[in-house]
Amino acid sequence: MPKAQSHLLRRGRCSKPGRLYLLTTTTHQRKPLFHDFEHARLVVRRRIICTS
């Protein structure tokens, strides 16, 4: 099996305070939980609480 190359995705990237970032999320068995906007908002709110 070939070795994962995902670390290459971060090459040349940096974090800057106050900037917006895209967060990609997948669910178990790709179940479409985020068709409901309120479900998506709940995930974002929880992410903000966890990083504060």
HULINRA-V110104 format. One record per residue. N is the residue number from 0. SS is DSSP state (h for helix, s for strand, l for the rest). PHI is phi in whole degrees, 0 to 359 (NA if undefined). D_FIRST is the distance of its C-alpha to the first C-alpha in Angstrom with 2 decimals. Layout:
# HULINRA-V110104
n = [N:N]
ss = [SS:SS]
phi = [PHI:PHI]
d_first = [D_FIRST:D_FIRST]
This chain:
# HULINRA-V110104
n = [0:1:2:3:4:5:6:7:8:9:10:11:12:13:14:15:16:17:18:19:20:21:22:23:24:25:26:27:28:29:30:31:32:33:34:35:36:37:38:39:40:41:42:43:44:45:46:47:48:49:50:51]
ss = [l:l:l:l:l:h:h:h:h:h:l:l:l:l:l:l:l:l:l:l:l:l:l:l:l:l:l:h:h:h:l:l:h:h:h:l:h:h:h:h:h:h:h:h:h:h:h:h:h:h:h:l]
phi = [NA:292:289:298:245:299:297:291:295:272:300:81:260:212:257:227:302:83:269:269:226:268:247:259:232:240:248:304:56:54:296:283:284:262:294:273:304:295:296:296:298:299:298:297:300:295:296:297:296:292:264:278]
d_first = [0.00:3.84:6.58:9.04:12.12:14.60:16.82:17.84:19.65:22.17:23.10:26.81:27.53:30.27:32.19:35.91:38.39:40.01:37.35:35.78:32.05:29.95:28.11:25.55:25.27:23.47:24.84:23.66:22.65:23.87:27.44:29.87:31.81:32.94:35.06:37.84:38.71:40.02:36.69:35.09:37.99:37.56:33.97:35.18:38.14:36.08:33.72:36.86:38.27:35.14:35.08:38.85]
